[in-house]
């Protein structure tokens, strides 16, 4: 295929983050909700630099010529990324400034120390500095006995030019601002001041015998991608601990400043110490670390500036508080989170932990959060039952949290599997085995999302609960494969598993649908579409006349609407109040519709343990198809990708907001049955 048959992965991701940024301009969102999207955008960009840009920089530094399907070299990718982000920085700051002004009209102010001249406010800030900041912050004068300090990833602080009163000699100083400090000081109701501006204003009190000439706030980003050489590991847990420590010492990959841009020598000093090139230095007119805007989201006095909280529907599963298993035995359940409550899954594990008839519980844990009721239930269950838990220690940025839970589970008596050699376990699976009379009965849960009640309120995901004997048998085999380390060559019967089956199954389903020509129809909903084999198969299906609709939230390397290649393919991205996270794969002439933990990326299909679940029940097939059709009819949150790689909001006709539609309608009794 020609090189223009694929979009570049990194540039496609940047366009996704642009769509996140655009949510901050939506007039149908309250002001603090819009500010929240600036925090999400910033958090996303931090991770992009820590992982993706850091990886490209490492390749470039080692003179490795690595060209993907899009044919862009490493150097070209880095240049295009920098150009894109330079332009978007201007847009970001404009949006933030406008939001500041609009919030001020509502009595909500985000200020700097220098903005507040009133004596009462200055006294409050002085008291806050003296009592809360002065005892904690760490000032340093850089000289022959005090070298430049180590800076952890995403370290934040102030660099200063100092003049010694005694002899007029010039020095540089550093004030490190610990992460434990709140990012903003609430001076008064609705009035918030960034702490670095307060620290900068009173920095002269920190350096006895020096005059502060000028200062800048700065922030550093390091390479945070842990490289684990599993082949050399005698103790994998110790290896992970070493990897986490190494992340704190990764190469610097980005440097950010805020303050007087004329302070060139301060910028040059930090650049020299961090060895960061100009192309990776960003100067902001507004304050740094916009990810910290999350701190301002839960102010009760300004709840009217946020979207009203949504209360998920509690489904029939929870009606039987004493025996959820009897309910599941009567019928399968397919849940659509966050519209249908995640409490059913928490209750499933909770009841299993207490039920004397339950003999064993098996689960995979990828991202569970810091305060996990599910893990607490597993710990309790381990006292009396056989509990087996695979805790994926390689879940990026959750390694420390997962290590903590793994140790707690092991200490409670659970059998803990610390990941699989050479693979990352991303499948979301739970199995409860219960003694019922003379036989053992299994109860299964499969999901597209994590066992995390917090993220389940903001991510859209699918959960499936069943006592189907064939599914139970497959999951037993699945867990045996994990415990003896043969996941890389295991195949299942009713379910499909990566890395052995899912890619082959999806390619086979696309090929089958291609045989139906213009009567064929494929809908794929995923977070990302990168795998070149899947993309080529979709191009072939399109050339056969098959209509293909893709709902790809983030990265999409497929080029749509190109004559004789992809003219029958449409690509959409839905970005709104909730993070679209469910993966649904529909093939019109297949006897099932599928959901999965796996995205359409080489890492998911070839280097991870994933599960693809077929749904054969007419009721649940129609429910999943309704979700797809509803989202494709959205004209509020939906963007469409053109053949040049640009996304455009779809034209509004009926103002259909699929996410709000489900919020408003799913509470109705048997909503999906009524729709069908």
C-alpha positions in Angstrom: 0.0 0.0 0.0 1.1 3.6 -0.6 2.5 5.5 2.4 -0.6 7.8 2.5 -2.7 4.8 3.5 -1.9 5.4 7.2 -1.9 8.4 9.5 0.9 8.8 12.0 0.0 7.4 15.4 1.5 10.3 17.5 0.0 13.0 15.4 -3.4 11.2 15.6 -3.1 11.2 19.4 -2.4 14.9 19.4 -5.5 15.5 17.4 -7.5 13.5 20.0 -6.1 15.7 22.8 -7.1 18.7 20.7 -10.7 17.4 20.8 -10.4 17.2 24.6 -9.2 20.8 24.6 -12.2 21.9 22.5 -14.5 20.7 25.2 -13.3 23.6 27.2 -15.0 25.9 24.7 -18.4 24.2 24.8 -21.1 26.7 25.8 -23.4 23.9 26.7 -21.0 22.9 29.6 -20.9 25.0 32.8 -17.7 26.9 33.4 -16.0 24.7 35.9 -16.8 21.7 33.8 -15.0 23.4 30.9 -12.0 24.2 33.2 -11.9 20.5 34.1 -11.2 19.7 30.5 -8.1 21.9 30.6 -6.9 19.7 33.5 -7.6 16.6 31.5 -5.8 17.9 28.5 -2.8 18.8 30.6 -2.7 15.4 32.3 -2.9 13.7 28.9 -0.1 15.9 27.5 2.2 15.2 30.5 1.8 11.4 29.9 2.4 11.9 26.1 5.7 13.6 26.8 6.7 11.2 29.5 6.1 8.1 27.3 5.7 8.8 23.6 8.0 11.8 23.1 10.5 10.4 25.5 10.6 7.2 23.4 11.1 9.1 20.2 13.9 11.1 21.7 15.6 8.0 22.9 15.4 6.5 19.4 16.8 9.7 17.9 19.6 10.0 20.4 20.7 6.4 19.6 20.6 7.1 15.9 17.9 4.4 15.4 16.0 4.8 12.1 12.6 3.4 12.9 9.8 4.2 10.4 6.3 2.9 10.8 3.5 2.3 8.2 3.0 6.1 7.8 6.7 6.4 6.6 7.6 9.3 8.9 11.1 9.2 10.4 11.7 9.7 14.1 13.2 13.2 13.3 10.1 14.2 11.3 7.8 13.0 14.0 9.6 15.1 16.7 9.5 18.1 14.4 5.8 17.8 13.6 5.0 17.2 17.3 6.8 20.3 18.4 5.2 22.5 15.7 1.7 21.2 16.6 2.2 21.8 20.3 3.6 25.3 19.8 0.5 26.3 17.9 -1.8 24.6 20.3 -0.1 26.3 23.3 -1.4 29.7 22.1 -5.0 28.3 21.8 -4.7 26.7 25.3 -3.7 29.9 27.0 -6.4 31.9 25.2 -9.0 29.4 26.3 -7.8 29.5 29.9 -7.7 33.4 30.0 -11.2 33.6 28.6 -12.4 31.1 31.2 -10.7 33.0 34.0 -12.6 36.1 32.9 -16.0 34.3 32.6 -15.5 32.7 36.0 -14.7 36.1 37.6 -18.2 37.2 36.6 -19.5 34.3 38.7 -17.4 35.3 41.7 -14.8 32.6 41.1 -11.2 34.0 40.7 -7.9 32.3 39.9 -5.2 34.9 40.7 -1.6 35.6 41.3 -0.2 37.3 44.4 0.6 40.5 42.5 -3.1 40.8 41.4 -4.2 41.4 45.0 -3.3 44.7 46.5 -5.9 44.8 49.3 -4.2 44.8 52.7 -6.5 42.2 54.1 -5.6 39.8 51.3 -1.9 40.5 51.6 -2.0 39.8 55.3 -3.8 36.5 54.7 -1.2 35.4 52.2 1.6 36.5 54.4 0.2 34.4 57.3 -0.3 31.5 55.0 3.3 31.7 53.8 4.7 32.0 57.4 2.6 29.2 58.9 2.0 26.7 56.0 4.7 27.2 53.3 7.8 28.5 55.1 8.2 25.4 57.3 7.9 23.0 54.4 9.5 24.5 51.2 13.2 23.9 50.6 15.4 26.9 49.5 18.9 26.3 48.2 21.8 28.5 47.0 23.7 26.7 44.3 27.4 26.9 44.9 30.5 24.6 45.1 29.2 23.0 48.3 25.5 22.8 47.3 25.2 21.4 43.8 22.1 21.6 41.7 19.5 19.3 43.3 17.9 16.1 42.0 14.5 16.9 40.4 11.9 14.1 40.3 9.6 13.8 37.4 7.1 16.6 37.2 9.0 18.5 39.9 7.8 22.1 40.3 9.7 25.0 41.8 11.2 28.4 41.5 14.6 29.4 40.2 16.1 32.7 41.4 18.9 35.1 40.7 20.5 36.2 44.0 22.9 39.0 44.8 25.0 38.5 47.9 24.8 41.6 50.1 28.3 41.2 51.5 30.3 41.3 48.2 27.8 41.7 45.4 28.6 38.2 44.0 25.8 36.7 41.9 24.3 33.2 42.6 21.5 31.1 41.5 18.9 29.8 44.0 16.3 27.1 43.9 13.1 26.7 45.9 11.6 23.3 45.6 7.8 23.1 46.1 6.7 19.7 47.5 3.8 17.9 45.9 2.1 17.6 49.3 1.2 21.3 49.2 -2.1 22.3 47.8 -1.6 24.1 44.4 -3.9 27.0 45.3 -4.5 29.0 48.5 -8.1 30.0 49.1 -7.8 33.6 50.2 -11.5 34.1 50.4 -14.7 32.5 49.2 -14.1 31.9 45.4 -10.7 33.6 45.5 -7.8 31.2 44.8 -4.1 32.2 44.4 -1.3 30.0 43.0 1.2 29.1 45.7 4.3 29.7 43.5 3.3 33.4 43.2 3.0 33.6 47.0 6.4 31.9 47.5 8.0 34.1 44.9 6.6 37.3 46.6 8.1 36.3 49.9 11.3 34.6 48.6 13.4 37.4 50.0 12.7 36.1 53.5 14.2 32.7 52.6 17.6 33.8 51.6 19.3 35.6 54.5 22.1 37.8 53.3 20.9 37.9 49.7 18.8 40.1 47.5 16.4 38.4 45.1 17.0 40.0 41.7 14.4 38.0 39.7 12.7 34.6 39.7 10.8 32.2 37.4 8.6 29.2 38.1 9.7 26.1 36.3 8.6 22.5 35.9 10.5 19.5 34.5 9.3 16.3 32.8 11.3 13.1 32.7 11.2 9.9 30.7 8.8 7.8 32.7 8.7 4.7 30.6 10.0 1.8 32.7 12.1 -0.7 30.8 12.0 -4.1 32.3 14.4 -6.8 31.2 12.3 -9.8 32.3 14.8 -12.3 30.9 17.3 -11.2 33.6 14.8 -11.2 36.5 15.3 -13.6 39.4 12.8 -11.5 41.5 10.2 -9.7 39.4 8.9 -7.7 42.3 12.4 -6.4 43.1 12.8 -5.6 39.4 9.6 -3.6 39.4 10.7 -1.7 42.5 14.0 -0.9 40.7 12.1 0.2 37.6 9.9 2.6 39.7 13.0 4.1 41.3 14.6 4.4 37.8 11.6 6.4 36.6 12.6 9.2 39.0 16.0 9.4 37.3 14.9 9.2 33.6 16.3 11.7 31.2 14.7 15.2 31.1 12.4 15.5 28.1 10.6 18.8 28.7 11.1 22.0 30.6 8.3 24.6 31.3 8.7 28.1 32.5 6.3 30.8 33.7 7.2 34.4 34.7 9.1 37.2 33.1 10.3 35.9 29.7 13.1 38.4 29.7 14.9 36.5 32.4 17.0 34.7 29.9 19.9 33.8 32.2 17.6 32.0 34.6 16.2 30.0 31.6 19.7 29.2 30.4 20.8 28.1 33.9 18.0 25.5 34.2 18.4 24.4 30.5 22.1 23.8 31.2 21.5 21.8 34.4 18.8 19.6 32.7 20.5 19.5 29.3 17.2 20.2 27.6 17.2 21.6 24.1 15.3 24.7 23.1 12.8 22.6 21.1 11.6 21.0 24.3 11.3 24.3 26.3 7.9 25.9 26.7 7.2 29.3 28.2 3.7 30.0 29.5 2.1 33.4 30.2 -0.3 31.7 32.6 0.8 29.5 35.5 2.3 26.0 35.2 0.8 22.6 35.9 -2.8 23.1 34.7 -3.4 19.4 35.6 -3.7 20.8 39.2 -7.0 22.6 38.2 -8.6 19.4 39.4 -8.1 20.8 42.9 -10.8 23.5 42.1 -13.5 21.1 40.9 -15.2 20.2 44.2 -16.1 23.6 45.7 -19.6 23.2 47.2 -20.4 26.9 46.9 -19.9 26.7 43.1 -21.7 23.4 42.4 -23.9 25.3 39.9 -20.8 25.8 37.7 -20.5 22.0 37.3 -22.7 19.5 35.6 -25.2 18.0 38.1 -24.1 14.7 39.5 -25.6 11.7 37.9 -27.0 8.8 39.9 -26.6 5.5 38.1 -29.5 3.1 37.7 -29.5 0.2 40.2 -30.6 -2.8 38.2 -32.4 -6.0 39.1 -29.2 -7.7 40.1 -29.2 -5.7 43.4 -32.8 -6.5 44.3 -31.7 -9.8 45.9 -29.3 -8.4 48.5 -28.8 -11.8 50.1 -28.0 -13.9 47.0 -26.9 -12.2 43.9 -26.0 -15.6 42.5 -29.6 -16.8 42.3 -30.4 -13.8 40.1 -27.4 -14.4 37.8 -28.4 -18.1 37.5 -31.8 -17.1 36.1 -30.4 -14.9 33.4 -27.3 -13.2 32.0 -26.8 -9.5 32.6 -25.2 -6.9 30.4 -24.6 -3.6 32.1 -23.7 -0.3 30.5 -21.7 1.8 32.9 -21.8 4.5 34.2 -25.5 4.7 33.4 -26.1 1.4 35.1 -24.5 1.1 38.5 -21.1 -0.5 39.1 -22.4 -1.3 42.6 -23.6 -4.6 41.1 -20.0 -5.7 40.5 -18.8 -4.6 43.9 -21.7 -6.4 45.5 -21.0 -9.6 43.4 -17.5 -9.8 44.9 -18.7 -8.7 48.4 -21.3 -11.4 48.6 -18.8 -14.0 47.3 -16.4 -13.0 50.1 -19.1 -13.7 52.8 -21.0 -16.6 51.3 -20.1 -19.8 53.0 -21.0 -21.8 49.9 -18.4 -19.9 47.8 -15.3 -22.0 47.5 -13.1 -19.8 45.3 -12.7 -16.4 43.8 -10.4 -15.6 40.9 -9.8 -12.2 39.4 -7.5 -10.1 37.3 -6.6 -6.6 38.6 -5.2 -3.9 36.3 -6.2 -0.5 37.7 -8.2 -0.7 40.9 -7.6 2.6 42.6 -6.2 3.5 46.1 -9.3 2.7 48.2 -10.7 -0.4 46.6 -13.8 -2.1 48.2 -13.3 -5.0 45.8 -9.7 -5.6 47.0 -10.9 -5.3 50.6 -13.5 -8.0 49.9 -10.8 -10.2 48.4 -8.6 -9.8 51.4 -11.5 -10.7 53.7 -12.4 -13.7 51.5 -8.8 -15.0 51.5 -9.2 -15.9 55.2 -11.7 -18.7 54.4 -11.7 -19.3 50.6 -9.3 -20.0 47.8 -8.6 -16.6 46.3 -6.4 -16.3 43.2 -5.6 -12.8 41.9 -3.5 -11.8 39.0 -2.2 -8.3 39.8 -0.7 -6.7 36.7 2.5 -5.0 38.0 3.2 -3.5 34.6 0.1 -1.3 34.5 1.7 2.0 33.7 1.7 4.6 36.5 -0.2 2.1 38.7 2.8 0.0 39.5 3.3 1.2 43.1 -0.4 1.0 43.9 -0.6 -2.5 42.4 2.5 -3.6 44.4 0.8 -2.4 47.6 -2.4 -4.4 46.9 -0.5 -7.5 45.7 1.4 -7.6 49.0 -1.7 -7.0 51.1 -3.5 -9.8 49.3 -0.6 -12.2 49.7 -0.3 -11.4 53.4 -4.0 -12.2 53.8 -3.5 -15.7 52.3 -4.5 -15.1 48.6 -2.5 -16.7 45.8 -1.1 -13.8 43.9 0.2 -14.0 40.3 2.6 -11.1 39.6 2.0 -10.8 35.9 3.0 -13.0 33.0 6.5 -13.2 31.5 6.6 -11.2 28.3 3.0 -10.2 28.3 0.8 -7.6 30.0 -2.5 -8.9 31.4 -5.2 -6.4 30.4 -8.2 -8.7 30.4 -10.9 -7.9 33.0 -12.2 -11.2 34.4 -13.7 -12.5 37.6 -14.9 -16.0 38.4 -16.7 -17.2 41.5 -17.1 -21.0 42.2 -19.9 -22.0 44.5 -21.0 -25.3 46.0 -24.6 -25.9 45.2 -25.8 -29.3 46.3 -23.7 -32.0 44.7 -22.2 -29.8 42.0 -20.0 -26.8 41.6 -21.5 -23.8 39.9 -19.5 -21.0 38.4 -20.4 -17.3 38.0 -18.5 -15.1 35.7 -17.9 -11.4 35.2 -16.3 -10.0 32.0 -15.7 -6.3 31.4 -14.2 -3.8 29.0 -13.1 -1.7 31.9 -11.3 -1.9 35.2 -12.4 -3.0 38.6 -12.4 0.6 39.8 -15.6 2.1 41.2 -14.2 5.6 40.8 -13.4 5.4 37.1 -16.6 3.5 36.6 -18.5 6.7 37.2 -16.7 8.6 34.4 -15.8 5.9 31.9 -18.4 4.2 29.7 -17.8 0.5 29.8 -19.7 -2.8 29.4 -20.0 -5.6 32.0 -21.3 -9.0 31.4 -22.4 -11.4 34.2 -23.2 -15.0 33.4 -23.4 -18.6 34.8 -23.1 -20.1 31.3 -21.2 -23.3 31.7 -19.2 -22.9 28.5 -18.1 -19.4 29.6 -17.2 -20.7 33.0 -15.1 -23.5 31.5 -13.3 -21.1 29.3 -12.5 -18.8 32.3 -11.2 -21.7 34.4 -8.9 -22.6 31.5 -7.9 -18.9 31.2 -6.9 -18.7 34.9 -5.0 -22.0 34.7 -3.1 -20.6 31.7 -2.2 -17.5 33.8 -1.1 -19.5 36.8 1.2 -21.8 34.9 2.4 -19.1 32.5 1.2 -20.4 29.1 -1.1 -17.6 28.2 0.9 -17.0 25.0 -0.3 -20.3 23.5 -3.7 -20.8 25.1 -7.0 -20.9 23.0 -10.5 -20.8 24.4 -13.7 -22.3 23.0 -16.5 -19.7 23.4 -14.5 -16.7 24.4 -11.5 -15.5 22.4 -8.1 -14.6 23.9 -5.1 -12.5 22.9 -2.4 -12.9 21.9 -3.5 -16.3 20.3 -7.0 -15.7 19.0 -8.5 -12.2 19.0 -6.6 -10.7 16.0 -7.2 -13.8 13.9 -10.9 -13.7 14.8 -11.4 -10.1 14.0 -9.6 -10.4 10.6 -11.7 -13.5 9.9 -14.9 -11.6 10.7 -13.9 -8.7 8.5 -13.2 -11.1 5.7 -16.5 -12.9 6.1 -18.4 -9.6 6.0 -16.5 -8.6 2.9 -18.1 -11.6 1.1 -21.5 -9.9 1.4 -20.3 -6.9 -0.6 -22.7 -3.9 -0.6 -25.0 -5.8 1.8 -22.2 -6.0 4.4 -22.0 -3.6 7.4 -19.3 -3.3 10.1 -19.3 -1.1 13.1 -16.2 -1.1 15.3 -16.1 1.0 18.5 -12.7 1.3 20.2 -10.3 3.7 21.9 -7.7 3.3 19.2 -7.2 1.8 15.7 -3.5 1.3 14.9 -3.0 -2.3 13.8 -2.0 -2.2 10.1 -3.3 -5.7 9.3 -6.8 -4.8 10.7 -6.6 -1.5 8.7 -5.7 -3.3 5.5 -8.6 -5.8 6.0 -11.0 -2.9 6.5 -9.7 -1.3 3.2 -10.3 -4.6 1.4 -13.9 -4.8 2.9 -14.5 -1.2 1.8 -13.3 -2.0 -1.8 -15.8 -4.9 -1.8 -18.6 -2.4 -1.1 -19.0 -3.1 2.7 -20.2 -0.1 4.6 -17.8 0.5 7.6 -18.5 2.9 10.5 -15.7 3.3 13.0 -16.2 5.0 16.4 -12.6 5.5 17.4 -12.2 7.8 20.4 -8.5 8.4 20.2 -5.8 7.3 17.8 -6.9 6.3 14.3 -4.2 5.5 11.7 -6.8 4.5 9.1 -7.4 7.1 6.3 -11.1 7.2 5.5 -13.0 8.3 2.4 -10.3 7.7 -0.2 -11.5 6.7 -3.6 -10.9 3.0 -4.4 -9.3 2.4 -0.9 -11.6 3.5 1.9 -14.5 5.3 0.2 -17.1 3.3 2.2 -15.4 3.9 5.5 -16.5 6.7 7.9 -14.5 7.4 11.1 -16.0 9.2 14.1 -14.8 10.2 17.5 -17.2 10.8 20.4 -15.8 13.1 23.1 -18.1 14.4 25.8 -18.9 14.4 29.5 -17.8 10.7 29.9 -14.7 9.0 28.6 -15.8 6.5 26.0 -13.9 3.3 27.0 -16.1 0.4 25.8 -15.0 -1.7 22.8 -17.8 -3.1 20.7 -17.3 -5.0 17.5 -20.3 -5.6 15.2 -20.5 -7.5 12.0 -23.9 -7.5 10.4 -23.8 -11.1 9.1 -22.2 -12.6 12.1 -24.3 -14.5 14.6 -22.9 -12.4 17.5 -21.8 -9.0 18.5 -18.6 -8.7 20.6 -17.2 -6.6 23.4 -13.7 -6.7 24.5 -10.9 -5.4 26.8 -8.8 -5.1 23.7 -8.2 -2.1 21.4 -7.3 -2.6 17.8 -3.6 -2.0 18.4 -0.6 -4.4 18.0 0.2 -4.1 21.7 -3.4 -5.3 22.6 -3.7 -8.0 19.9 -0.1 -9.4 20.1 1.6 -8.4 23.3 -1.2 -8.5 25.9 -3.6 -11.0 27.4 -7.1 -9.8 26.5 -10.6 -11.3 26.2 -13.1 -10.9 23.4 -16.6 -11.9 24.5 -19.4 -12.8 22.0 -22.9 -11.9 22.9 -25.5 -14.3 21.4 -28.6 -13.4 23.4 -31.0 -11.4 21.2 -31.8 -9.0 24.0 -28.2 -8.1 24.8 -27.2 -8.1 21.1 -29.9 -5.5 20.5 -28.8 -3.5 23.6 -25.2 -3.3 22.3 -26.4 -2.4 18.8 -28.6 0.3 20.2 -25.6 1.8 21.9 -23.7 1.9 18.6 -26.6 3.4 16.6 -27.3 6.0 19.3 -23.7 7.1 19.3 -23.6 7.3 15.5 -26.7 9.5 15.6 -25.0 11.9 18.1 -24.6 15.4 16.6 -23.4 17.2 19.8 -20.3 15.2 20.9 -19.4 13.6 17.6 -16.4 14.5 15.3 -15.8 13.1 11.8 -12.3 12.4 10.4 -11.5 13.5 6.9 -8.9 12.0 4.5 -6.4 14.7 5.4 -6.3 13.8 9.1 -8.5 16.6 10.4 -11.6 16.2 12.6 -14.7 18.3 12.2 -17.8 18.5 14.4 -20.7 16.8 12.7 -23.5 19.1 11.6 -26.3 19.5 14.1 -29.8 18.6 13.0 -31.6 17.2 16.0 -29.1 18.1 18.8 -28.8 14.4 19.9 -26.4 14.0 22.8 -26.0 10.2 23.3 -24.5 10.5 26.7 -27.1 12.8 28.1 -29.8 10.8 26.4 -28.8 7.6 28.3 -28.6 9.6 31.6 -32.2 10.8 31.1 -33.7 7.6 29.8 -31.9 4.6 31.3 -33.7 5.1 34.7 -36.9 4.2 33.0 -38.0 0.6 33.8 -36.8 -1.8 31.1 -35.5 1.1 29.0 -33.7 -1.1 26.4 -36.6 -3.5 26.1 -38.9 -0.5 25.4 -36.4 0.7 22.7 -36.4 -2.7 21.1 
